[in-house]
Amino acid sequence: MSDKSAAEQQNKPALNPSALLGTDPVGKLLLRYSIPAITGMVVNALYSLVDRIFIGNAVNEIALGGISLVMPLMTVGMAFAMLFGIGAANMISMRLGQGKKDEAESALNHCFYLLIGFSIVLMAVALPLLDPIMSLMGAEEGSGAIEYGKQYFRIILYGIVFFMLSFGLSHCTRAQGFPSITMIGMILGAVLNIIFDALFILVFQWGVEGAGWATIVSQFIVTVYILFFAMSKKATIRLRPFSFKLQPAVVFQIMAFGSAQFLLQFLMSAVQLINNTSMGWYGSQSLGVANGGDIALAGMNIHGAILMLILMPVFGINQGAQPILGYNYGAKKFERVLRAYLGAISAATLICLAGFAVFMIFPVQLVRMFAPDGSEAIMQFAPRAMRIMALILPLSGFQIVSTNLFVVTGRPKISIFMSMLRQCIALIPCILIFGKIWGLWGVIAATPVADGFSFIIACILISFELKKLKRQISASKSD
């Protein structure tokens, strides 16, 4: 290499991490962004699963039912964290792709205060009304699960702001080109949560309250870690909380970008509530034991924890693909958008197929992990229910990734419809109608039926979007 070439290479400005989203090979980017996201999400799901294993082994299977009652409330919190976090992340990646760094930084600062503000409101409303709220969560009057649920959720509310900040801001960190920071934060939180679970539940004998304290203490430490990075010079865009100026237009943009994922999570909360109510009602009638409703709730909690472990890698792929899709669509590199979408679909489907196989082959062993001394009722119910509910699982990856594509391509209404389709339009009527006809097993069968119907509609809608994307590819090549 000549001295002149060497000098040119030395003086050539280095691409910042976000700019590489438009230049590096798409497959390489998917690996680089998805593997940290998958790792973090899997570890995140693992500590939720370990929570339940500790509770099931150290307390009892009814306590698992109590945690199940809290899930709709936790999902509401997650919905708002996604509304602000994913909304800001989508805005950040697109604005960086357009070269508008100031607007990207404004989105980050607004996200920070939106997360704090909602956390304060949620805690102020929920703590004084905890008893009536828990009585509405689906268990029958006199259920032993209700008290366990109250003990757990009260502790979670004390530290809800850390849960919201750590989850919401991690999306913004990934969107600006630092997926490894998000991954480290998730791993840190998971490892600490497992350690604190063992300490608070096994050593201190705090029961379900110990699981709650383990969660919020670990999330506090993760929040400190994420904030330290976000305000450092290493970040592409910096969090500047003391120079923040509220701009309603930015708030509305963030909420528009995050609305699809918000609705998906919020409707998931509604489904969880209806599902809990149906399980409590029909379980007491169908399982032949006095606490049949609590047994059915416990079985669904076990299924949900394992399903989360399977789907979190799919969400990790989706999150890893998001900055690639957003940046390249903003930069009008449509062929790279298509390649990233198809690659994400393929990887997500493989994971769902593997999860399907696990549910079909090892359901009894999975239940025994949570309830080694489980009653005869739960061992008869849970394995069979898990197999039925997993029948259409191989198709879930396609639907999750496709919903995100519509957000990136500027069609949030279709994305919202797809989010609502399975969680509300299809699943809720199936639960109510099938429950009336077939009782408990009708409620179980509602999941695969709704999944199959929503998959067909998603295929039709995405075919039109892909045709549009291909026309954009052809137009860009002809320019």
C-alpha positions in Angstrom: 0.0 0.0 0.0 1.4 3.4 -1.0 2.0 6.2 1.6 -0.8 8.1 -0.1 -3.3 5.2 0.2 -2.3 4.7 3.8 -2.8 8.3 4.6 -6.2 8.3 2.9 -7.3 5.3 4.9 -6.1 7.0 8.1 -8.0 10.2 7.3 -11.1 8.4 6.2 -13.8 9.0 8.9 -14.9 5.8 10.7 -18.5 4.8 10.4 -20.5 5.1 13.6 -22.3 2.0 14.7 -25.7 3.2 13.3 -24.2 3.9 9.9 -23.1 0.3 9.6 -26.8 -0.7 9.5 -26.8 0.5 5.9 -23.5 -0.9 4.7 -22.7 -4.2 6.3 -24.1 -7.5 4.9 -27.7 -8.0 6.1 -27.1 -11.6 7.3 -24.1 -10.4 9.3 -26.2 -7.6 10.8 -29.0 -9.9 11.8 -26.6 -12.1 13.6 -24.8 -9.1 15.3 -28.1 -7.5 16.4 -30.2 -10.6 17.0 -27.8 -12.8 19.0 -27.3 -10.2 21.8 -31.1 -9.5 21.8 -31.9 -13.3 21.8 -29.3 -13.9 24.6 -30.7 -11.1 26.7 -34.4 -12.0 26.1 -33.7 -15.7 26.8 -31.9 -14.9 30.0 -34.8 -12.5 30.8 -37.3 -15.3 30.3 -35.1 -17.7 32.2 -35.3 -15.6 35.4 -39.0 -15.4 35.1 -39.1 -19.1 34.7 -36.7 -19.6 37.6 -39.0 -17.3 39.7 -41.8 -19.8 39.2 -39.6 -22.8 39.8 -38.5 -21.4 43.1 -42.1 -20.5 44.1 -43.5 -23.9 42.9 -40.8 -25.8 44.8 -40.4 -23.6 47.9 -44.1 -22.6 48.4 -46.7 -24.6 46.6 -48.5 -25.0 43.3 -51.4 -22.6 44.4 -48.8 -19.8 44.7 -48.1 -20.4 41.0 -51.8 -19.6 40.5 -51.4 -16.4 42.4 -48.6 -15.3 40.1 -50.8 -16.1 37.2 -53.4 -13.6 38.6 -50.8 -10.9 38.6 -49.8 -11.4 34.9 -52.4 -9.2 33.3 -51.3 -6.3 35.6 -47.6 -6.9 34.7 -48.5 -7.0 31.1 -50.2 -3.6 31.3 -46.9 -2.2 32.6 -45.0 -4.0 29.9 -47.4 -2.5 27.3 -46.6 1.0 28.3 -42.9 0.3 28.5 -43.2 -1.0 24.9 -45.3 2.0 23.8 -42.6 4.5 24.9 -39.5 2.3 24.5 -40.2 0.6 21.2 -41.9 3.8 19.9 -38.8 5.9 20.7 -36.5 3.1 19.4 -38.3 3.1 16.0 -38.1 6.8 15.8 -34.4 6.8 16.8 -33.4 4.3 14.2 -35.3 6.0 11.4 -34.1 9.5 12.3 -30.5 8.3 12.5 -31.0 6.7 9.0 -32.2 10.1 7.8 -29.2 11.9 9.4 -31.4 13.7 12.0 -29.4 13.1 15.1 -31.1 15.9 17.1 -34.5 14.5 16.6 -33.2 11.0 17.6 -31.8 12.4 20.8 -35.1 14.2 21.5 -36.9 10.9 21.2 -34.6 9.3 23.8 -35.1 12.2 26.3 -38.9 12.1 25.9 -38.9 8.3 26.4 -37.1 8.7 29.7 -39.6 11.0 31.2 -42.6 9.2 29.7 -41.5 6.0 31.4 -41.0 7.7 34.8 -44.3 9.6 34.6 -46.3 6.5 33.8 -44.6 4.5 36.6 -45.5 7.1 39.2 -49.2 7.2 38.0 -49.4 3.4 38.0 -48.0 3.1 41.5 -50.2 5.9 42.9 -53.3 4.4 41.5 -52.7 0.7 42.1 -51.3 0.6 45.7 -54.4 2.0 47.4 -56.7 -0.1 45.3 -54.7 -3.4 45.5 -57.5 -5.4 47.2 -60.3 -4.6 44.8 -57.9 -4.9 41.8 -56.9 -8.4 42.8 -60.5 -9.4 43.4 -61.1 -8.7 39.7 -58.2 -10.7 38.4 -60.2 -13.9 37.7 -60.0 -16.2 40.8 -63.2 -17.3 42.6 -64.1 -15.8 45.9 -62.1 -17.5 48.7 -59.3 -18.6 46.3 -56.0 -19.1 48.0 -54.3 -17.7 44.9 -55.6 -14.2 45.5 -53.5 -13.6 48.7 -50.4 -14.9 47.0 -51.0 -12.5 44.1 -51.4 -9.5 46.4 -48.2 -10.3 48.3 -46.2 -10.4 45.1 -47.7 -7.5 43.2 -47.5 -5.1 46.2 -43.7 -5.5 46.1 -43.5 -5.1 42.3 -45.4 -1.8 42.6 -42.8 -0.4 45.0 -40.1 -0.7 42.3 -42.2 -0.5 39.1 -40.2 2.6 37.9 -37.0 0.5 37.6 -38.9 -2.3 35.7 -40.2 0.3 33.3 -36.9 2.2 32.8 -34.7 -0.8 32.3 -37.1 -2.4 29.8 -38.0 0.8 27.9 -34.6 2.4 27.6 -32.9 -0.9 26.5 -34.8 -0.6 23.2 -33.4 2.8 22.6 -29.9 1.6 23.3 -30.2 -1.1 20.8 -31.7 1.2 18.2 -28.7 3.5 18.2 -26.3 0.7 17.4 -25.3 -0.9 20.8 -27.1 -4.2 21.1 -24.4 -5.6 23.3 -25.2 -3.0 26.0 -28.8 -4.2 26.1 -27.7 -7.8 26.2 -25.3 -7.2 29.1 -28.1 -5.4 31.0 -30.5 -8.2 30.5 -28.0 -10.8 31.5 -27.0 -8.8 34.6 -30.6 -8.5 35.6 -31.3 -12.2 35.1 -28.3 -13.4 37.0 -28.9 -11.0 39.9 -32.6 -12.0 40.0 -31.8 -15.7 40.3 -29.2 -15.0 43.0 -31.7 -12.8 44.9 -34.5 -15.4 44.4 -32.3 -18.1 46.1 -31.4 -15.6 48.9 -34.9 -14.2 49.6 -37.0 -17.3 48.9 -34.8 -20.2 50.1 -32.6 -18.5 52.8 -34.8 -15.7 54.2 -38.0 -17.7 53.6 -39.9 -14.7 52.2 -42.1 -16.8 49.8 -43.7 -15.0 46.9 -42.7 -11.6 48.4 -39.1 -12.7 48.1 -39.7 -13.2 44.4 -41.0 -9.7 44.1 -38.1 -8.2 46.0 -35.6 -10.2 43.8 -37.2 -8.7 40.7 -37.2 -5.0 41.7 -33.7 -5.0 43.3 -32.2 -6.6 40.2 -34.1 -4.2 37.9 -32.8 -1.2 40.0 -29.2 -2.3 39.3 -29.9 -2.8 35.6 -31.5 0.7 35.4 -28.4 2.3 36.9 -26.2 0.4 34.3 -28.4 1.5 31.4 -28.6 5.1 32.5 -24.8 5.3 33.1 -24.3 4.3 29.4 -27.1 6.5 28.0 -25.5 9.6 29.6 -21.9 8.7 28.6 -19.9 9.9 25.7 -19.9 6.4 24.2 -23.5 6.6 23.2 -24.3 7.8 19.7 -27.1 10.0 21.1 -27.0 11.0 24.8 -29.6 11.2 27.4 -29.7 14.8 28.7 -32.4 14.8 31.4 -31.5 18.3 32.7 -31.9 20.0 29.4 -35.2 18.4 28.5 -38.0 20.4 26.8 -41.4 18.8 26.3 -42.5 18.7 22.7 -46.0 17.3 22.3 -45.4 16.5 18.7 -42.5 14.2 19.7 -44.7 12.4 22.3 -47.4 11.8 19.6 -44.8 10.4 17.2 -43.3 8.1 19.8 -46.8 6.8 20.7 -47.6 6.3 17.0 -44.4 4.3 16.4 -45.0 2.2 19.5 -48.8 1.8 19.2 -48.7 -1.6 17.5 -46.6 -3.3 20.2 -48.6 -1.4 22.9 -51.9 -2.8 21.6 -50.5 -6.2 21.3 -49.4 -6.2 24.9 -52.5 -4.4 26.2 -54.8 -6.9 24.5 -52.6 -9.7 25.8 -53.5 -8.4 29.3 -57.2 -8.5 28.4 -56.8 -12.0 27.1 -54.9 -13.0 30.3 -57.7 -11.6 32.4 -60.5 -13.4 30.4 -58.4 -16.5 30.4 -57.9 -16.4 34.2 -61.6 -15.8 34.8 -62.5 -18.7 32.5 -59.9 -21.0 34.1 -61.1 -20.1 37.6 -64.7 -20.7 36.6 -64.5 -23.8 34.4 -61.5 -25.3 36.3 -63.6 -25.6 39.5 -66.3 -27.4 37.5 -64.1 -29.7 35.3 -61.1 -30.9 37.4 -63.1 -32.7 40.1 -61.3 -31.1 43.1 -62.4 -28.3 45.4 -59.6 -25.9 44.3 -59.9 -26.8 40.6 -59.8 -23.1 39.6 -56.5 -22.5 41.3 -55.1 -25.7 39.8 -56.1 -24.6 36.3 -54.5 -21.2 37.0 -51.3 -22.8 38.1 -51.2 -25.0 35.0 -51.6 -21.9 32.8 -48.8 -20.2 34.7 -46.5 -23.1 34.0 -47.4 -23.1 30.3 -47.0 -19.4 30.1 -43.5 -19.5 31.6 -42.3 -22.1 29.2 -44.0 -20.4 26.2 -42.2 -17.2 27.2 -38.9 -19.0 27.1 -39.6 -20.2 23.6 -41.0 -16.9 22.2 -38.4 -14.6 23.8 -35.8 -15.6 21.2 -38.4 -14.8 18.5 -38.9 -11.4 20.1 -35.1 -11.1 20.2 -34.9 -11.7 16.5 -37.7 -9.2 15.9 -35.9 -6.6 18.1 -32.6 -7.3 16.4 -34.2 -6.8 13.0 -35.9 -3.6 14.0 -33.0 -1.2 13.7 -31.9 -2.8 10.4 -35.4 -2.5 8.9 -35.9 1.0 10.2 -32.5 2.4 9.2 -32.6 0.9 5.7 -36.2 1.9 5.1 -35.4 5.4 6.2 -32.3 5.4 3.9 -34.5 4.0 1.0 -32.4 0.8 0.7 -35.5 -1.4 0.1 -33.7 -4.5 -1.0 -31.9 -4.7 2.3 -35.2 -4.3 4.1 -36.6 -7.3 2.2 -33.6 -9.5 2.9 -33.7 -8.6 6.6 -37.4 -9.4 6.9 -37.1 -12.8 5.2 -34.0 -13.7 7.2 -35.8 -12.8 10.5 -38.9 -14.8 9.4 -36.8 -17.9 8.7 -34.9 -17.8 12.0 -38.1 -17.1 14.0 -39.9 -20.0 12.4 -37.1 -22.4 13.2 -37.2 -21.5 16.9 -41.0 -21.9 17.0 -40.7 -25.4 15.4 -38.2 -26.4 18.1 -40.5 -25.1 20.8 -43.4 -27.1 19.3 -41.3 -30.3 19.5 -40.5 -29.7 23.2 -44.2 -29.2 24.1 -45.2 -32.3 22.2 -42.5 -34.6 23.6 -41.8 -33.5 27.2 -44.9 -32.0 28.7 -44.9 -34.1 31.9 -41.2 -33.4 32.5 -41.9 -29.7 32.1 -44.7 -29.6 34.7 -42.5 -31.6 37.1 -39.9 -28.9 37.0 -42.4 -26.5 38.7 -44.4 -29.0 40.8 -42.2 -32.0 41.7 -44.8 -33.0 44.2 -47.7 -31.8 42.1 -51.2 -33.0 42.8 -52.9 -35.6 40.6 -55.2 -32.9 39.3 -52.4 -30.7 37.9 -50.6 -33.6 36.4 -53.7 -34.7 34.5 -54.5 -31.2 33.4 -51.3 -29.3 32.6 -49.5 -31.7 30.1 -52.6 -32.2 28.0 -53.4 -28.5 28.0 -49.9 -27.6 26.9 -49.9 -29.9 23.9 -53.2 -28.5 22.7 -52.2 -24.9 23.1 -49.0 -25.4 21.2 -50.5 -26.9 18.0 -50.1 -23.8 15.9 -46.9 -22.5 17.6 -44.8 -23.1 14.5 -46.6 -20.2 12.7 -46.2 -17.6 15.5 -42.7 -16.4 14.4 -44.1 -15.2 11.0 -46.9 -13.2 12.7 -44.6 -11.5 15.2 -42.0 -10.4 12.6 -44.6 -9.3 10.1 -46.3 -7.0 12.5 -43.1 -5.1 13.0 -42.6 -4.7 9.2 -45.8 -2.7 8.9 -44.6 -0.3 11.6 -41.2 0.2 9.8 -42.9 0.8 6.4 -45.2 3.5 7.8 -48.4 1.5 7.9 -49.2 1.5 11.6 -52.9 0.9 11.1 -52.4 -2.5 9.5 -49.8 -3.3 12.2 -52.3 -2.4 14.9 -55.0 -4.5 13.2 -52.6 -7.5 13.1 -51.8 -7.0 16.7 -55.5 -6.9 17.6 -56.4 -9.8 15.4 -55.1 -12.7 17.5 -55.3 -11.0 20.9 -58.8 -9.6 20.6 -60.7 -10.1 17.4 -60.1 -13.8 17.2 -59.0 -15.1 20.6 -61.4 -13.5 23.0 -64.6 -14.6 21.1 -63.1 -18.1 20.8 -62.5 -18.3 24.6 -66.0 -17.1 25.4 -67.8 -19.2 22.8 -65.8 -22.4 23.1 -65.9 -22.1 26.9 -69.7 -22.0 26.8 -69.8 -25.1 24.6 -66.9 -27.3 25.9 -66.0 -25.8 29.2 -62.4 -25.8 30.3 -61.1 -27.7 27.3 -62.9 -25.3 25.0 -61.0 -22.5 26.6 -57.8 -24.4 26.0 -58.7 -25.1 22.3 -59.4 -21.4 21.7 -55.6 -20.6 21.4 -54.7 -22.8 18.4 -58.0 -21.9 16.6 -57.4 -18.2 16.9 -53.7 -18.6 16.0 -54.6 -20.5 12.8 -57.2 -17.9 11.7 -55.0 -14.9 12.4 -52.1 -16.6 10.4 -54.3 -16.8 7.3 -55.3 -13.1 7.5 -51.6 -12.1 8.2 -50.5 -14.0 5.0 -53.0 -12.1 2.9 -52.0 -8.7 4.3 -48.3 -9.3 4.1 -48.5 -10.4 0.5 -49.7 -6.9 -0.5 -46.9 -5.2 1.6 -44.3 -7.4 0.0 -45.6 -6.5 -3.5 -45.3 -2.8 -2.6 -41.7 -3.4 -1.3 -40.7 -5.2 -4.5 -42.1 -2.2 -6.6 -39.9 0.1 -4.4 -36.9 -2.1 -5.0 -37.5 -2.0 -8.8 -38.0 1.8 -8.8 -34.8 2.3 -6.8 -32.8 0.2 -9.3 -34.1 2.1 -12.2 -33.1 5.5 -10.7 
